[in-house]
Amino acid sequence: MSKKIYTKELIIEKLKEIRDMGWIESGRHGNCGGIGNTLEDLLGIEENNLPIPNAAEWELKCQRLNTNSLVTLFHVEPSPTALKFVPCLFLPQYGWRHQQAGTKYPETEMSFRQTISSLGTSDRGFRVIVDRKEEKILISFNANLVAEKHEEWFKSVKKRVGLEELSPQPYWGFQDLFHKAGTKLHNCFFVGAEVKKIKGKEFFKYDKILKLSGFSLNKFIDKIEQGDILVDFDARTGHNHGTKFRFRNNKLSSLYDNVEEF
């Protein structure tokens, strides 16, 4: 079967047709990615990469509207990467007993799961710092801001590593992030959908169509500073699920210089 070839104009027209279809039953029952998979099926494409010849890379991004969930932008470990911060520093020095240690995992299993932003400090004292002078995004630790409920963990950290600022501090350079984002946040068509269930079946209404181009590093850094982009650590002793930059849903368009709505 030959692959469908789209021009940008044709993809816009096809998305408008899908929007005008109203509520559409999910084509991928039981699949958490059904919203995007169903749209791909309707377009006759694979994996969200749009086959548009003679043009810069374009992707199709589809998200639920009216939800507070965070969307993963990309995975990237902090620098210097040779230090392997998450498995070699955070887990042994700042980790805590995994809630399934001794059952699903070994008795010694540790966890380090934190979703942190530049606005305020997490209840374990971690925060994202934007250093515009050095052009770095850093992770900071302030022991004075650890919540009382983590007193036992606080004492264990004091014993393991002390209560000073992280040294060295994990960081991401602005340009490194821009390069990473540039490979993951191509020019894209963004489609937002409403979701409802009828007799246990999921239905989607693809209401919002945006054409996004010109990814902006300045806007990306602004959004980190404003707390709309967060850093998510998700590791346990046996496996590091990867450090992610995550974004508050439905604000993707604010990262681009050119936004066109249809």
C-alpha positions as a Markdown table, in Angstrom:
| # | Residue | x | y | z |
|---|---|---|---|---|
| 1 | Met | 0.0 | 0.0 | 0.0 |
| 2 | Ser | 1.5 | 3.4 | -1.0 |
| 3 | Lys | 1.9 | 6.0 | 1.6 |
| 4 | Lys | -0.3 | 9.1 | 1.4 |
| 5 | Ile | 1.6 | 12.3 | 0.4 |
| 6 | Tyr | 0.3 | 15.6 | 1.8 |
| 7 | Thr | 1.0 | 19.2 | 1.1 |
| 8 | Lys | 0.5 | 21.6 | 4.0 |
| 9 | Glu | -2.6 | 22.9 | 2.3 |
| 10 | Leu | -4.1 | 19.4 | 1.9 |
| 11 | Ile | -3.4 | 18.5 | 5.5 |
| 12 | Ile | -5.2 | 21.6 | 6.7 |
| 13 | Glu | -8.2 | 20.7 | 4.5 |
| 14 | Lys | -8.2 | 17.1 | 5.8 |
| 15 | Leu | -8.0 | 18.3 | 9.4 |
| 16 | Lys | -11.0 | 20.6 | 8.8 |
| 17 | Glu | -13.0 | 17.7 | 7.4 |
| 18 | Ile | -12.2 | 15.6 | 10.5 |
| 19 | Arg | -13.2 | 18.6 | 12.7 |
| 20 | Asp | -16.5 | 18.8 | 10.9 |
| 21 | Met | -17.2 | 15.1 | 11.5 |
| 22 | Gly | -18.0 | 15.9 | 15.2 |
| 23 | Trp | -17.7 | 13.1 | 17.7 |
| 24 | Ile | -15.7 | 10.1 | 16.5 |
| 25 | Glu | -15.3 | 6.8 | 18.3 |
| 26 | Ser | -11.8 | 5.9 | 19.3 |
| 27 | Gly | -10.1 | 3.5 | 17.0 |
| 28 | Arg | -7.7 | 2.2 | 19.6 |
| 29 | His | -9.8 | 0.9 | 22.6 |
| 30 | Gly | -7.8 | 0.6 | 25.8 |
| 31 | Asn | -4.9 | 2.6 | 24.4 |
| 32 | Cys | -4.0 | 5.8 | 26.4 |
| 33 | Gly | -2.6 | 7.2 | 23.1 |
| 34 | Gly | -5.9 | 6.5 | 21.3 |
| 35 | Ile | -6.6 | 10.2 | 20.7 |
| 36 | Gly | -3.5 | 10.6 | 18.5 |
| 37 | Asn | -3.7 | 7.1 | 17.0 |
| 38 | Thr | -7.3 | 7.6 | 16.0 |
| 39 | Leu | -6.4 | 10.9 | 14.2 |
| 40 | Glu | -3.5 | 9.1 | 12.5 |
| 41 | Asp | -5.8 | 6.4 | 11.3 |
| 42 | Leu | -8.2 | 9.0 | 9.9 |
| 43 | Leu | -5.4 | 10.7 | 8.1 |
| 44 | Gly | -3.9 | 7.4 | 6.9 |
| 45 | Ile | -0.4 | 8.2 | 8.3 |
| 46 | Glu | 2.0 | 6.5 | 10.7 |
| 47 | Glu | 3.6 | 7.7 | 13.9 |
| 48 | Asn | 2.7 | 11.4 | 13.6 |
| 49 | Asn | 5.4 | 12.2 | 11.0 |
| 50 | Leu | 3.7 | 14.0 | 8.2 |
| 51 | Pro | 4.8 | 13.0 | 4.7 |
| 52 | Ile | 5.1 | 16.5 | 3.3 |
| 53 | Pro | 7.8 | 16.5 | 0.5 |
| 54 | Asn | 10.1 | 19.5 | -0.2 |
| 55 | Ala | 9.5 | 21.1 | 3.2 |
| 56 | Ala | 11.1 | 21.3 | 6.6 |
| 57 | Glu | 10.2 | 18.5 | 9.0 |
| 58 | Trp | 6.6 | 18.7 | 10.2 |
| 59 | Glu | 5.0 | 16.6 | 13.0 |
| 60 | Leu | 1.5 | 16.1 | 14.1 |
| 61 | Lys | 0.8 | 16.6 | 17.8 |
| 62 | Cys | -2.5 | 15.8 | 19.3 |
| 63 | Gln | -3.6 | 16.5 | 22.9 |
| 64 | Arg | -6.7 | 16.5 | 25.1 |
| 65 | Leu | -8.3 | 19.9 | 25.7 |
| 66 | Asn | -9.4 | 21.0 | 29.2 |
| 67 | Thr | -7.0 | 18.9 | 31.2 |
| 68 | Asn | -4.3 | 19.8 | 33.7 |
| 69 | Ser | -2.1 | 16.9 | 32.8 |
| 70 | Leu | 1.6 | 17.6 | 31.9 |
| 71 | Val | 2.9 | 16.8 | 28.4 |
| 72 | Thr | 6.4 | 15.4 | 27.9 |
| 73 | Leu | 8.4 | 17.5 | 25.5 |
| 74 | Phe | 11.6 | 15.5 | 25.5 |
| 75 | His | 14.0 | 13.4 | 27.6 |
| 76 | Val | 17.5 | 14.8 | 28.4 |
| 77 | Glu | 19.8 | 14.0 | 31.3 |
| 78 | Pro | 21.6 | 16.9 | 33.1 |
| 79 | Ser | 25.2 | 17.9 | 32.5 |
| 80 | Pro | 27.9 | 17.0 | 33.0 |
| 81 | Thr | 26.5 | 13.7 | 31.7 |
| 82 | Ala | 29.7 | 11.8 | 32.6 |
| 83 | Leu | 28.8 | 12.2 | 36.3 |
| 84 | Lys | 25.5 | 10.4 | 35.7 |
| 85 | Phe | 23.7 | 12.6 | 38.3 |
| 86 | Val | 20.5 | 10.6 | 38.7 |
| 87 | Pro | 21.9 | 7.1 | 39.4 |
| 88 | Cys | 25.1 | 8.3 | 41.0 |
| 89 | Leu | 24.1 | 11.3 | 43.0 |
| 90 | Phe | 20.3 | 11.7 | 43.4 |
| 91 | Leu | 19.4 | 8.1 | 44.2 |
| 92 | Pro | 22.2 | 7.2 | 46.7 |
| 93 | Gln | 22.5 | 10.6 | 48.3 |
| 94 | Tyr | 18.9 | 12.1 | 48.1 |
| 95 | Gly | 16.8 | 9.1 | 47.4 |
| 96 | Trp | 14.2 | 7.5 | 49.7 |
| 97 | Arg | 12.8 | 4.0 | 50.2 |
| 98 | His | 10.7 | 2.9 | 47.3 |
| 99 | Gln | 7.1 | 2.3 | 48.3 |
| 100 | Gln | 7.2 | -1.2 | 46.8 |
| 101 | Ala | 10.6 | -2.1 | 48.3 |
| 102 | Gly | 10.5 | -5.6 | 49.8 |
| 103 | Thr | 7.5 | -6.5 | 47.7 |
| 104 | Lys | 7.7 | -5.9 | 43.9 |
| 105 | Tyr | 11.4 | -4.7 | 44.3 |
| 106 | Pro | 14.3 | -5.7 | 46.5 |
| 107 | Glu | 14.3 | -4.5 | 50.1 |
| 108 | Thr | 17.1 | -2.0 | 49.2 |
| 109 | Glu | 15.2 | -0.3 | 46.3 |
| 110 | Met | 15.4 | 3.5 | 46.4 |
| 111 | Ser | 13.3 | 6.1 | 44.6 |
| 112 | Phe | 13.9 | 9.6 | 43.3 |
| 113 | Arg | 10.7 | 11.0 | 41.8 |
| 114 | Gln | 10.4 | 14.7 | 41.7 |
| 115 | Thr | 8.5 | 17.1 | 39.3 |
| 116 | Ile | 10.0 | 20.5 | 40.0 |
| 117 | Ser | 9.6 | 24.0 | 38.7 |
| 118 | Ser | 11.2 | 27.5 | 39.0 |
| 119 | Leu | 8.1 | 28.7 | 40.9 |
| 120 | Gly | 8.6 | 27.7 | 44.6 |
| 121 | Thr | 10.4 | 24.7 | 46.0 |
| 122 | Ser | 9.2 | 21.1 | 46.1 |
| 123 | Asp | 8.4 | 19.7 | 49.5 |
| 124 | Arg | 11.8 | 18.0 | 49.5 |
| 125 | Gly | 13.7 | 21.3 | 48.9 |
| 126 | Phe | 14.4 | 21.0 | 45.2 |
| 127 | Arg | 13.9 | 23.8 | 42.6 |
| 128 | Val | 14.7 | 24.8 | 39.0 |
| 129 | Ile | 16.9 | 27.9 | 38.7 |
| 130 | Val | 17.2 | 29.9 | 35.4 |
| 131 | Asp | 20.6 | 31.5 | 35.2 |
| 132 | Arg | 20.4 | 33.9 | 32.2 |
| 133 | Lys | 23.9 | 35.2 | 32.7 |
| 134 | Glu | 25.5 | 31.8 | 32.5 |
| 135 | Glu | 22.8 | 30.5 | 30.1 |
| 136 | Lys | 22.0 | 27.5 | 32.2 |
| 137 | Ile | 19.0 | 25.8 | 33.8 |
| 138 | Leu | 20.2 | 24.4 | 37.2 |
| 139 | Ile | 18.8 | 22.2 | 39.9 |
| 140 | Ser | 19.1 | 23.6 | 43.4 |
| 141 | Phe | 18.6 | 22.1 | 46.9 |
| 142 | Asn | 17.5 | 24.1 | 49.9 |
| 143 | Ala | 17.4 | 22.0 | 53.1 |
| 144 | Asn | 15.6 | 24.9 | 55.0 |
| 145 | Leu | 12.5 | 24.3 | 52.8 |
| 146 | Val | 12.1 | 20.6 | 53.3 |
| 147 | Ala | 8.6 | 19.9 | 54.6 |
| 148 | Glu | 8.1 | 18.5 | 58.1 |
| 149 | Lys | 6.5 | 15.3 | 56.8 |
| 150 | His | 9.9 | 14.4 | 55.3 |
| 151 | Glu | 11.8 | 14.7 | 58.6 |
| 152 | Glu | 13.1 | 11.2 | 58.6 |
| 153 | Trp | 14.3 | 11.6 | 55.0 |
| 154 | Phe | 15.8 | 15.0 | 56.0 |
| 155 | Lys | 17.8 | 13.3 | 58.7 |
| 156 | Ser | 19.0 | 10.6 | 56.4 |
| 157 | Val | 20.2 | 13.2 | 53.8 |
| 158 | Lys | 22.1 | 15.1 | 56.5 |
| 159 | Lys | 23.8 | 11.9 | 57.5 |
| 160 | Arg | 24.5 | 10.8 | 53.9 |
| 161 | Val | 25.7 | 14.0 | 52.2 |
| 162 | Gly | 25.0 | 17.0 | 54.4 |
| 163 | Leu | 22.5 | 19.8 | 53.9 |
| 164 | Glu | 24.4 | 22.2 | 51.7 |
| 165 | Glu | 23.6 | 23.2 | 48.1 |
| 166 | Leu | 24.2 | 20.5 | 45.5 |
| 167 | Ser | 27.9 | 20.4 | 44.5 |
| 168 | Pro | 28.3 | 20.2 | 41.6 |
| 169 | Gln | 24.9 | 21.4 | 40.5 |
| 170 | Pro | 23.2 | 19.5 | 37.6 |
| 171 | Tyr | 22.5 | 21.8 | 34.7 |
| 172 | Trp | 21.4 | 22.1 | 31.1 |
| 173 | Gly | 22.9 | 24.8 | 28.8 |
| 174 | Phe | 20.5 | 26.9 | 26.9 |
| 175 | Gln | 22.0 | 26.0 | 23.5 |
| 176 | Asp | 22.0 | 22.3 | 24.4 |
| 177 | Leu | 18.3 | 22.5 | 25.2 |
| 178 | Phe | 17.6 | 24.5 | 22.1 |
| 179 | His | 19.3 | 21.8 | 20.0 |
| 180 | Lys | 17.4 | 19.0 | 21.8 |
| 181 | Ala | 14.1 | 20.9 | 21.5 |
| 182 | Gly | 14.8 | 21.6 | 17.8 |
| 183 | Thr | 15.0 | 17.9 | 17.1 |
| 184 | Lys | 11.9 | 17.1 | 19.1 |
| 185 | Leu | 9.7 | 20.1 | 18.6 |
| 186 | His | 9.7 | 20.5 | 14.8 |
| 187 | Asn | 7.3 | 22.7 | 13.0 |
| 188 | Cys | 4.0 | 21.0 | 13.7 |
| 189 | Phe | 0.3 | 20.9 | 13.3 |
| 190 | Phe | -1.3 | 20.9 | 16.7 |
| 191 | Val | -4.8 | 19.3 | 17.1 |
| 192 | Gly | -6.7 | 19.7 | 20.3 |
| 193 | Ala | -9.6 | 17.4 | 21.1 |
| 194 | Glu | -12.5 | 17.1 | 23.5 |
| 195 | Val | -13.1 | 13.7 | 25.0 |
| 196 | Lys | -16.1 | 11.9 | 26.4 |
| 197 | Lys | -17.2 | 8.4 | 27.2 |
| 198 | Ile | -20.5 | 6.8 | 26.1 |
| 199 | Lys | -21.3 | 3.3 | 27.5 |
| 200 | Gly | -17.6 | 2.7 | 28.3 |
| 201 | Lys | -16.4 | 3.7 | 24.8 |
| 202 | Glu | -14.3 | 6.8 | 24.3 |
| 203 | Phe | -15.1 | 9.5 | 21.7 |
| 204 | Phe | -13.1 | 12.4 | 20.4 |
| 205 | Lys | -14.0 | 15.7 | 18.9 |
| 206 | Tyr | -11.1 | 17.3 | 17.2 |
| 207 | Asp | -11.9 | 21.0 | 17.6 |
| 208 | Lys | -8.7 | 23.0 | 17.6 |
| 209 | Ile | -6.3 | 23.1 | 14.6 |
| 210 | Leu | -3.1 | 25.1 | 14.9 |
| 211 | Lys | -0.2 | 25.4 | 12.5 |
| 212 | Leu | 3.0 | 26.1 | 14.5 |
| 213 | Ser | 6.4 | 27.1 | 13.2 |
| 214 | Gly | 9.5 | 28.9 | 14.3 |
| 215 | Phe | 10.3 | 27.3 | 17.6 |
| 216 | Ser | 11.7 | 30.0 | 19.9 |
| 217 | Leu | 14.5 | 29.4 | 22.5 |
| 218 | Asn | 13.7 | 32.7 | 24.2 |
| 219 | Lys | 10.0 | 31.7 | 24.7 |
| 220 | Phe | 11.1 | 28.2 | 25.8 |
| 221 | Ile | 13.3 | 29.7 | 28.6 |
| 222 | Asp | 10.6 | 32.2 | 29.5 |
| 223 | Lys | 8.2 | 29.3 | 30.0 |
| 224 | Ile | 10.6 | 27.6 | 32.3 |
| 225 | Glu | 11.0 | 30.8 | 34.3 |
| 226 | Gln | 7.2 | 31.2 | 34.5 |
| 227 | Gly | 6.8 | 27.6 | 35.8 |
| 228 | Asp | 4.9 | 26.3 | 32.7 |
| 229 | Ile | 7.8 | 24.0 | 31.8 |
| 230 | Leu | 8.9 | 21.6 | 34.6 |
| 231 | Val | 11.7 | 19.1 | 35.1 |
| 232 | Asp | 10.6 | 15.6 | 36.0 |
| 233 | Phe | 13.0 | 13.1 | 37.6 |
| 234 | Asp | 11.7 | 9.5 | 37.6 |
| 235 | Ala | 14.2 | 6.9 | 38.8 |
| 236 | Arg | 14.5 | 4.0 | 41.1 |
| 237 | Thr | 17.5 | 1.9 | 42.0 |
| 238 | Gly | 16.8 | -0.7 | 39.3 |
| 239 | His | 15.9 | 1.7 | 36.5 |
| 240 | Asn | 16.1 | 5.4 | 35.5 |
| 241 | His | 13.0 | 6.2 | 33.5 |
| 242 | Gly | 14.7 | 9.3 | 32.2 |
| 243 | Thr | 14.7 | 13.0 | 33.1 |
| 244 | Lys | 12.0 | 14.8 | 31.2 |
| 245 | Phe | 11.1 | 18.4 | 30.4 |
| 246 | Arg | 7.3 | 18.6 | 30.7 |
| 247 | Phe | 4.8 | 21.3 | 29.7 |
| 248 | Arg | 1.5 | 22.4 | 31.0 |
| 249 | Asn | -1.1 | 21.1 | 28.6 |
| 250 | Asn | -2.7 | 23.4 | 25.9 |
| 251 | Lys | 0.1 | 25.9 | 25.9 |
| 252 | Leu | 2.4 | 24.4 | 23.3 |
| 253 | Ser | 1.6 | 27.2 | 20.8 |
| 254 | Ser | 3.3 | 29.8 | 23.2 |
| 255 | Leu | 6.7 | 28.2 | 22.3 |
| 256 | Tyr | 6.5 | 29.3 | 18.6 |
| 257 | Asp | 6.9 | 32.6 | 16.8 |
| 258 | Asn | 4.3 | 31.7 | 14.1 |
| 259 | Val | 0.9 | 30.5 | 15.2 |
| 260 | Glu | -1.9 | 30.1 | 12.7 |
| 261 | Glu | -5.4 | 28.8 | 13.8 |
| 262 | Phe | -7.9 | 27.3 | 11.4 |
